[in-house]
Amino acid sequence: MSVFTELANGKKASAGMAVSAIACVAFLGLQVASAEPSFTIGARTTVLGDKGAGGLSMFPETPVSILQTTPEYHVLISSSLKTYYCKGASMDKLMAAPTIALAPTGGKGYDEVSTHITSTWTDPGTTDIYAVFNANDSDAVPRIPGPGIGYRGRYFTAGLAKSTNGGATFTKIGPILSIPKNATADPLQGDAYGSVVMSPDKKWLYLYYGDMYNAMRTGGVQTCVARATVESKGMPGSWNKFYNDDWKTKGISVIDTEWYTGAETTPVVVNTVALYGDAMYPQVSYSEKLGAYVMVYAVNVFDEIPAADSLGMFPPAVLSGIYVAFSKDGLIWAGHHQLVKAISIDYPGREVALHPSLKIDESATSASGLKGMLYYGYSAKMWTGTPSTQYLVSQSVDISGITADMYTAKVVTPNHGVRAPGFSVLPGAAGQWLLSFAGELDALKIIDTKGASVKAVRIGAGKYQVQGQGRSNGPLYLQGKLKGNTFSRLLNLP
């Protein structure tokens, strides 16, 4: 797998970077496939800038849904708290229609705050369009920690809606995936950002979604899947979640996943590029030419998020970004590869890439190669730049040399211990850094991105001096043990 091989703006990673990537993979205990496809990513292009499509801003909030391309484009774009129906001669000439495709009901309820359409499908044999939307309700949900009283918590539900007028407007049907509100005490709850794909035999609808139960916990948001028959039209009560090689858990489950204990669902795509982080915002399609499901999703590494240091510098986004993966059966995903490098949450001052969608060009795709256009929300400096929020950009994707081996390369999930307790890093003398832990360590191992061991000299209880490392050297990978508990950490030096 080329999990770490980086491509950005049309340039392939250097040989040195590839070697470093393999060293990182080996350190994390991941499996590396022998044969790798070739990836070529085009330059980033603005499709719709701020106030695009006739005034939309802060968009897309979910993947764009392209309903048709001829004789003109019809596209659903989520902006702010609603979903807009847009039309135009091309993607960069879209204009929002006077009517809004889907809006919150108002008052109290599962769709109190926002209704962002995340995915659509057309019912076979009819012109009816069904949509899954991301509903958000903050009533009586614990607040997210932050300045002052913090931010409103979010209870997410995947809802179903239907359009009989080509997608111009949708009527809500009801919730299809979630857990009871406050089944946990987390400020982020429920099932979010679902993407539906129909199986090629038109028997099943597969709905990939983010497990938010784990969002505020160590493991991060991971991607799970549910299914319903096409015949059921995805109505409430028809969905079952995947768990332990079976579809045992109802769509509205009693309590949802905590990834590694007490699970009722089993994630099918998890963050494997670092020890802590999210694998979220899935968008899935099926390519007839390739004969495979294709997913683009966002990875967010927790240790690449922290605030700016005293010099105003942020930790570099090395492993965070938009990834692509492939599957023959929709359950085993392989060939994970980074397409875009950036963090994937709207953090002030950071370069952000989120909510990807891939429009596959079937006319140019073959059994061994895929071509398409990647769309996603982008901001060079989220909240602090101009424009201040994300807007729609695109990059072409050309993948060649796809072989059967890629589909069978299984991901080995890294062993998650606890986070390094009471950890801090401070600059010491010239070329030195001081690492401090909350107590005496039983063991400590540090390697750099080239796989070389980094010497750490113990200078006190839980305190170590690291020589000859700086920002230009890239991140360090720490593994250790404190009071019998194993911890791991990706460390970006200040």
LUMTI-105515 format. One record per residue (C-alpha): x, y, z; residue number from 1. Coordinates in steps of 0.05 Angstrom, whole numbers, plus 5000, padded with zeros to 4 digits. Example, Ala and Ser with C-alpha at 12.3 -4.5 7.8 and 13.67 -1.06 7.14 Angstrom:
<<5246, 4910, 5156>, 1> <<5273, 4979, 5143>, 2> 
END
This chain:
<<5000, 5000, 5000>, 1> <<5023, 5071, 4986>, 2> <<4992, 5099, 5048>, 3> <<5046, 5150, 5060>, 4> <<5070, 5165, 4989>, 5> <<5053, 5238, 4978>, 6> <<5026, 5271, 4916>, 7> <<5008, 5344, 4913>, 8> <<4997, 5392, 4855>, 9> <<5020, 5344, 4802>, 10> <<5087, 5324, 4833>, 11> <<5105, 5255, 4856>, 12> <<5141, 5243, 4921>, 13> <<5217, 5239, 4919>, 14> <<5253, 5173, 4929>, 15> <<5276, 5197, 4997>, 16> <<5205, 5212, 5018>, 17> <<5183, 5143, 4994>, 18> <<5237, 5110, 5036>, 19> <<5217, 5152, 5096>, 20> <<5145, 5132, 5085>, 21> <<5163, 5058, 5085>, 22> <<5202, 5068, 5150>, 23> <<5141, 5101, 5181>, 24> <<5096, 5044, 5158>, 25> <<5144, 4993, 5187>, 26> <<5146, 5030, 5253>, 27> <<5070, 5031, 5258>, 28> <<5065, 4957, 5243>, 29> <<5027, 4966, 5177>, 30> <<5030, 4920, 5117>, 31> <<5064, 4945, 5053>, 32> <<5041, 4917, 4987>, 33> <<5097, 4900, 4937>, 34> <<5064, 4931, 4875>, 35> <<5039, 5002, 4876>, 36> <<4996, 5039, 4824>, 37> <<5020, 5105, 4795>, 38> <<4984, 5167, 4819>, 39> <<4983, 5234, 4782>, 40> <<4945, 5291, 4815>, 41> <<4932, 5355, 4777>, 42> <<4941, 5426, 4803>, 43> <<4889, 5453, 4851>, 44> <<4837, 5496, 4815>, 45> <<4783, 5540, 4845>, 46> <<4715, 5517, 4821>, 47> <<4670, 5564, 4861>, 48> <<4703, 5617, 4904>, 49> <<4673, 5651, 4964>, 50> <<4603, 5677, 4950>, 51> <<4602, 5628, 4892>, 52> <<4538, 5601, 4859>, 53> <<4504, 5668, 4870>, 54> <<4524, 5682, 4941>, 55> <<4539, 5616, 4976>, 56> <<4592, 5618, 5030>, 57> <<4622, 5567, 5078>, 58> <<4614, 5510, 5029>, 59> <<4614, 5453, 5017>, 60> <<4595, 5428, 5086>, 61> <<4588, 5357, 5057>, 62> <<4609, 5325, 4991>, 63> <<4576, 5356, 4930>, 64> <<4523, 5312, 4897>, 65> <<4525, 5317, 4820>, 66> <<4455, 5297, 4797>, 67> <<4467, 5306, 4722>, 68> <<4518, 5336, 4674>, 69> <<4479, 5342, 4608>, 70> <<4450, 5384, 4579>, 71> <<4471, 5424, 4640>, 72> <<4499, 5410, 4709>, 73> <<4451, 5401, 4767>, 74> <<4488, 5397, 4833>, 75> <<4469, 5397, 4907>, 76> <<4516, 5439, 4950>, 77> <<4511, 5445, 5026>, 78> <<4525, 5515, 5051>, 79> <<4519, 5541, 5122>, 80> <<4459, 5503, 5151>, 81> <<4422, 5484, 5087>, 82> <<4428, 5448, 5021>, 83> <<4421, 5486, 4955>, 84> <<4401, 5462, 4886>, 85> <<4448, 5493, 4835>, 86> <<4448, 5493, 4759>, 87> <<4496, 5516, 4705>, 88> <<4533, 5501, 4641>, 89> <<4593, 5474, 4681>, 90> <<4615, 5464, 4753>, 91> <<4648, 5533, 4755>, 92> <<4586, 5567, 4728>, 93> <<4535, 5541, 4777>, 94> <<4481, 5586, 4805>, 95> <<4437, 5570, 4865>, 96> <<4364, 5562, 4847>, 97> <<4312, 5607, 4882>, 98> <<4286, 5547, 4920>, 99> <<4326, 5513, 4974>, 100> <<4332, 5437, 4966>, 101> <<4331, 5421, 5041>, 102> <<4328, 5464, 5104>, 103> <<4322, 5453, 5179>, 104> <<4251, 5448, 5205>, 105> <<4264, 5495, 5262>, 106> <<4243, 5487, 5334>, 107> <<4265, 5423, 5368>, 108> <<4279, 5357, 5334>, 109> <<4333, 5315, 5300>, 110> <<4340, 5367, 5244>, 111> <<4338, 5428, 5289>, 112> <<4405, 5459, 5268>, 113> <<4425, 5435, 5199>, 114> <<4404, 5391, 5141>, 115> <<4463, 5378, 5094>, 116> <<4450, 5328, 5038>, 117> <<4511, 5282, 5036>, 118> <<4492, 5231, 4982>, 119> <<4437, 5214, 4932>, 120> <<4413, 5156, 4889>, 121> <<4358, 5147, 4837>, 122> <<4307, 5092, 4851>, 123> <<4314, 5041, 4794>, 124> <<4257, 5043, 4744>, 125> <<4233, 5112, 4768>, 126> <<4256, 5184, 4767>, 127> <<4251, 5191, 4843>, 128> <<4315, 5214, 4876>, 129> <<4329, 5194, 4948>, 130> <<4379, 5230, 4992>, 131> <<4415, 5218, 5057>, 132> <<4425, 5281, 5096>, 133> <<4467, 5300, 5156>, 134> <<4420, 5326, 5210>, 135> <<4445, 5363, 5271>, 136> <<4410, 5375, 5337>, 137> <<4443, 5411, 5396>, 138> <<4386, 5412, 5446>, 139> <<4407, 5384, 5514>, 140> <<4474, 5358, 5487>, 141> <<4536, 5372, 5529>, 142> <<4578, 5430, 5504>, 143> <<4644, 5420, 5467>, 144> <<4701, 5447, 5510>, 145> <<4727, 5515, 5487>, 146> <<4732, 5589, 5506>, 147> <<4681, 5613, 5557>, 148> <<4623, 5564, 5560>, 149> <<4649, 5526, 5499>, 150> <<4612, 5509, 5435>, 151> <<4545, 5476, 5425>, 152> <<4548, 5400, 5425>, 153> <<4524, 5362, 5365>, 154> <<4478, 5302, 5360>, 155> <<4482, 5274, 5290>, 156> <<4429, 5233, 5254>, 157> <<4430, 5206, 5183>, 158> <<4362, 5224, 5154>, 159> <<4326, 5203, 5090>, 160> <<4292, 5251, 5042>, 161> <<4259, 5244, 4974>, 162> <<4252, 5287, 4912>, 163> <<4201, 5279, 4856>, 164> <<4223, 5340, 4817>, 165> <<4294, 5322, 4796>, 166> <<4327, 5344, 4860>, 167> <<4302, 5416, 4862>, 168> <<4269, 5404, 4929>, 169> <<4266, 5345, 4978>, 170> <<4216, 5322, 5029>, 171> <<4242, 5293, 5094>, 172> <<4221, 5221, 5110>, 173> <<4257, 5209, 5176>, 174> <<4319, 5184, 5213>, 175> <<4353, 5121, 5188>, 176> <<4418, 5117, 5227>, 177> <<4437, 5141, 5297>, 178> <<4436, 5124, 5371>, 179> <<4390, 5152, 5425>, 180> <<4409, 5223, 5445>, 181> <<4455, 5224, 5505>, 182> <<4465, 5149, 5505>, 183> <<4536, 5174, 5520>, 184> <<4558, 5238, 5554>, 185> <<4600, 5261, 5496>, 186> <<4588, 5329, 5463>, 187> <<4593, 5294, 5395>, 188> <<4543, 5238, 5386>, 189> <<4509, 5196, 5334>, 190> <<4523, 5176, 5262>, 191> <<4545, 5230, 5213>, 192> <<4564, 5246, 5141>, 193> <<4535, 5185, 5107>, 194> <<4550, 5166, 5034>, 195> <<4505, 5116, 4997>, 196> <<4527, 5073, 4938>, 197> <<4484, 5021, 4902>, 198> <<4514, 4952, 4890>, 199> <<4526, 4936, 4816>, 200> <<4471, 4882, 4818>, 201> <<4423, 4935, 4845>, 202> <<4404, 4892, 4905>, 203> <<4437, 4932, 4961>, 204> <<4447, 5003, 4985>, 205> <<4511, 5011, 5025>, 206> <<4514, 5072, 5071>, 207> <<4583, 5091, 5097>, 208> <<4583, 5139, 5156>, 209> <<4625, 5168, 5211>, 210> <<4618, 5138, 5281>, 211> <<4614, 5200, 5324>, 212> <<4610, 5163, 5390>, 213> <<4685, 5156, 5389>, 214> <<4697, 5226, 5363>, 215> <<4718, 5258, 5429>, 216> <<4756, 5196, 5452>, 217> <<4826, 5174, 5439>, 218> <<4813, 5134, 5375>, 219> <<4777, 5188, 5335>, 220> <<4720, 5183, 5285>, 221> <<4723, 5120, 5243>, 222> <<4682, 5099, 5182>, 223> <<4629, 5045, 5189>, 224> <<4577, 5018, 5141>, 225> <<4504, 4999, 5141>, 226> <<4461, 4968, 5087>, 227> <<4389, 4963, 5063>, 228> <<4357, 4930, 5003>, 229> <<4345, 4972, 4942>, 230> <<4274, 4946, 4944>, 231> <<4264, 4978, 5012>, 232> <<4283, 5046, 4983>, 233> <<4324, 5057, 5046>, 234> <<4264, 5073, 5089>, 235> <<4270, 5080, 5164>, 236> <<4276, 5012, 5197>, 237> <<4306, 4979, 5135>, 238> <<4380, 4992, 5152>, 239> <<4427, 4945, 5191>, 240> <<4498, 4962, 5211>, 241> <<4558, 4917, 5198>, 242> <<4586, 4883, 5260>, 243> <<4633, 4824, 5267>, 244> <<4625, 4799, 5196>, 245> <<4549, 4803, 5199>, 246> <<4495, 4856, 5194>, 247> <<4470, 4850, 5266>, 248> <<4458, 4921, 5291>, 249> <<4396, 4961, 5274>, 250> <<4403, 5028, 5241>, 251> <<4377, 5064, 5303>, 252> <<4419, 5025, 5353>, 253> <<4417, 5026, 5429>, 254> <<4489, 5049, 5435>, 255> <<4538, 5057, 5379>, 256> <<4611, 5040, 5370>, 257> <<4668, 5052, 5416>, 258> <<4720, 5026, 5368>, 259> <<4758, 4977, 5411>, 260> <<4711, 4962, 5469>, 261> <<4637, 4948, 5473>, 262> <<4626, 4955, 5399>, 263> <<4560, 4944, 5364>, 264> <<4589, 4962, 5296>, 265> <<4656, 4946, 5264>, 266> <<4692, 5002, 5226>, 267> <<4713, 4984, 5155>, 268> <<4760, 5043, 5144>, 269> <<4802, 5067, 5202>, 270> <<4858, 5117, 5211>, 271> <<4922, 5076, 5202>, 272> <<4972, 5130, 5183>, 273> <<4983, 5152, 5255>, 274> <<4966, 5126, 5324>, 275> <<4910, 5176, 5338>, 276> <<4864, 5209, 5290>, 277> <<4801, 5208, 5247>, 278> <<4783, 5171, 5183>, 279> <<4719, 5208, 5165>, 280> <<4677, 5244, 5112>, 281> <<4672, 5183, 5065>, 282> <<4645, 5190, 4995>, 283> <<4637, 5124, 4957>, 284> <<4621, 5108, 4885>, 285> <<4624, 5046, 4841>, 286> <<4663, 5043, 4776>, 287> <<4636, 4993, 4726>, 288> <<4700, 4997, 4685>, 289> <<4745, 4986, 4745>, 290> <<4698, 4935, 4774>, 291> <<4708, 4963, 4844>, 292> <<4681, 5011, 4897>, 293> <<4722, 5074, 4905>, 294> <<4723, 5116, 4968>, 295> <<4753, 5184, 4982>, 296> <<4756, 5204, 5054>, 297> <<4792, 5251, 5102>, 298> <<4846, 5233, 5153>, 299> <<4859, 5280, 5211>, 300> <<4919, 5264, 5255>, 301> <<4909, 5292, 5325>, 302> <<4982, 5310, 5335>, 303> <<4981, 5354, 5272>, 304> <<4925, 5398, 5298>, 305> <<4956, 5438, 5357>, 306> <<4955, 5514, 5359>, 307> <<5011, 5557, 5334>, 308> <<5075, 5562, 5374>, 309> <<5107, 5627, 5400>, 310> <<5133, 5641, 5329>, 311> <<5063, 5633, 5299>, 312> <<5082, 5568, 5266>, 313> <<5035, 5508, 5262>, 314> <<5056, 5435, 5263>, 315> <<5061, 5412, 5190>, 316> <<5006, 5370, 5161>, 317> <<5045, 5309, 5139>, 318> <<4997, 5251, 5145>, 319> <<4930, 5288, 5149>, 320> <<4892, 5299, 5085>, 321> <<4847, 5268, 5033>, 322> <<4857, 5195, 5017>, 323> <<4830, 5145, 4966>, 324> <<4817, 5071, 4976>, 325> <<4788, 5013, 4935>, 326> <<4745, 4952, 4950>, 327> <<4716, 4894, 4912>, 328> <<4663, 4877, 4964>, 329> <<4653, 4943, 5000>, 330> <<4680, 4915, 5065>, 331> <<4755, 4902, 5054>, 332> <<4787, 4968, 5033>, 333> <<4858, 4971, 5007>, 334> <<4905, 5014, 4966>, 335> <<4898, 5073, 5015>, 336> <<4935, 5132, 4986>, 337> <<4942, 5205, 5004>, 338> <<4918, 5252, 4949>, 339> <<4917, 5319, 4985>, 340> <<4958, 5341, 5046>, 341> <<4922, 5386, 5097>, 342> <<4885, 5380, 5163>, 343> <<4811, 5362, 5156>, 344> <<4777, 5403, 5211>, 345> <<4762, 5477, 5208>, 346> <<4817, 5501, 5254>, 347> <<4832, 5576, 5255>, 348> <<4893, 5596, 5214>, 349> <<4905, 5527, 5185>, 350> <<4905, 5502, 5113>, 351> <<4843, 5458, 5110>, 352> <<4817, 5406, 5060>, 353> <<4752, 5370, 5076>, 354> <<4688, 5338, 5050>, 355> <<4717, 5306, 4987>, 356> <<4678, 5276, 4929>, 357> <<4706, 5240, 4868>, 358> <<4670, 5244, 4801>, 359> <<4696, 5184, 4762>, 360> <<4704, 5192, 4687>, 361> <<4679, 5123, 4665>, 362> <<4694, 5138, 4592>, 363> <<4768, 5144, 4609>, 364> <<4771, 5091, 4664>, 365> <<4793, 5019, 4651>, 366> <<4802, 4955, 4690>, 367> <<4873, 4977, 4710>, 368> <<4866, 5053, 4713>, 369> <<4819, 5106, 4739>, 370> <<4810, 5178, 4718>, 371> <<4765, 5229, 4751>, 372> <<4759, 5297, 4784>, 373> <<4766, 5306, 4859>, 374> <<4724, 5362, 4890>, 375> <<4731, 5385, 4962>, 376> <<4725, 5445, 5008>, 377> <<4789, 5484, 5016>, 378> <<4816, 5543, 5056>, 379> <<4888, 5567, 5057>, 380> <<4878, 5599, 5126>, 381> <<4813, 5578, 5157>, 382> <<4773, 5633, 5192>, 383> <<4832, 5682, 5190>, 384> <<4846, 5688, 5115>, 385> <<4809, 5717, 5056>, 386> <<4761, 5684, 5043>, 387> <<4753, 5663, 5115>, 388> <<4718, 5595, 5104>, 389> <<4723, 5537, 5056>, 390> <<4703, 5541, 4982>, 391> <<4699, 5490, 4926>, 392> <<4763, 5469, 4891>, 393> <<4782, 5411, 4846>, 394> <<4842, 5369, 4825>, 395> <<4845, 5317, 4770>, 396> <<4862, 5246, 4790>, 397> <<4896, 5196, 4744>, 398> <<4912, 5127, 4774>, 399> <<4945, 5074, 4730>, 400> <<4975, 5005, 4742>, 401> <<4920, 4980, 4787>, 402> <<4927, 4905, 4797>, 403> <<4889, 4850, 4833>, 404> <<4941, 4851, 4889>, 405> <<4918, 4919, 4910>, 406> <<4849, 4895, 4929>, 407> <<4875, 4839, 4974>, 408> <<4926, 4881, 5013>, 409> <<4893, 4885, 5081>, 410> <<4907, 4941, 5130>, 411> <<4936, 4922, 5197>, 412> <<4909, 4969, 5249>, 413> <<4964, 4998, 5294>, 414> <<4963, 4980, 5367>, 415> <<4931, 5038, 5404>, 416> <<4957, 5048, 5474>, 417> <<4942, 5109, 5517>, 418> <<4966, 5178, 5498>, 419> <<5032, 5201, 5529>, 420> <<5008, 5226, 5598>, 421> <<5027, 5296, 5622>, 422> <<5072, 5305, 5561>, 423> <<5106, 5370, 5541>, 424> <<5164, 5390, 5495>, 425> <<5206, 5452, 5505>, 426> <<5267, 5481, 5469>, 427> <<5332, 5472, 5507>, 428> <<5402, 5495, 5487>, 429> <<5419, 5503, 5413>, 430> <<5395, 5442, 5375>, 431> <<5365, 5410, 5436>, 432> <<5295, 5393, 5458>, 433> <<5269, 5374, 5527>, 434> <<5215, 5321, 5533>, 435> <<5177, 5316, 5598>, 436> <<5128, 5262, 5620>, 437> <<5085, 5257, 5683>, 438> <<5127, 5206, 5719>, 439> <<5185, 5158, 5710>, 440> <<5182, 5118, 5647>, 441> <<5192, 5043, 5643>, 442> <<5215, 5048, 5570>, 443> <<5221, 5099, 5514>, 444> <<5236, 5091, 5440>, 445> <<5242, 5148, 5389>, 446> <<5252, 5144, 5314>, 447> <<5253, 5197, 5259>, 448> <<5218, 5195, 5191>, 449> <<5277, 5158, 5161>, 450> <<5269, 5101, 5211>, 451> <<5332, 5119, 5248>, 452> <<5334, 5116, 5324>, 453> <<5338, 5183, 5359>, 454> <<5380, 5187, 5422>, 455> <<5345, 5212, 5484>, 456> <<5387, 5224, 5546>, 457> <<5351, 5218, 5613>, 458> <<5363, 5280, 5655>, 459> <<5312, 5267, 5709>, 460> <<5249, 5230, 5728>, 461> <<5207, 5228, 5664>, 462> <<5253, 5281, 5632>, 463> <<5295, 5270, 5570>, 464> <<5341, 5312, 5527>, 465> <<5338, 5301, 5451>, 466> <<5398, 5326, 5411>, 467> <<5402, 5351, 5339>, 468> <<5328, 5353, 5320>, 469> <<5288, 5412, 5293>, 470> <<5227, 5430, 5252>, 471> <<5262, 5415, 5186>, 472> <<5276, 5343, 5209>, 473> <<5202, 5327, 5208>, 474> <<5161, 5291, 5262>, 475> <<5187, 5241, 5312>, 476> <<5151, 5177, 5331>, 477> <<5149, 5160, 5405>, 478> <<5133, 5094, 5439>, 479> <<5139, 5084, 5513>, 480> <<5113, 5053, 5576>, 481> <<5092, 5087, 5640>, 482> <<5070, 5046, 5700>, 483> <<5059, 4986, 5655>, 484> <<5015, 5024, 5606>, 485> <<5040, 5030, 5534>, 486> <<5033, 5098, 5500>, 487> <<5048, 5123, 5430>, 488> <<5053, 5192, 5400>, 489> <<5069, 5228, 5335>, 490> <<5110, 5289, 5356>, 491> <<5117, 5351, 5313>, 492> <<5173, 5393, 5343>, 493> <<5159, 5467, 5355>, 494> 
END
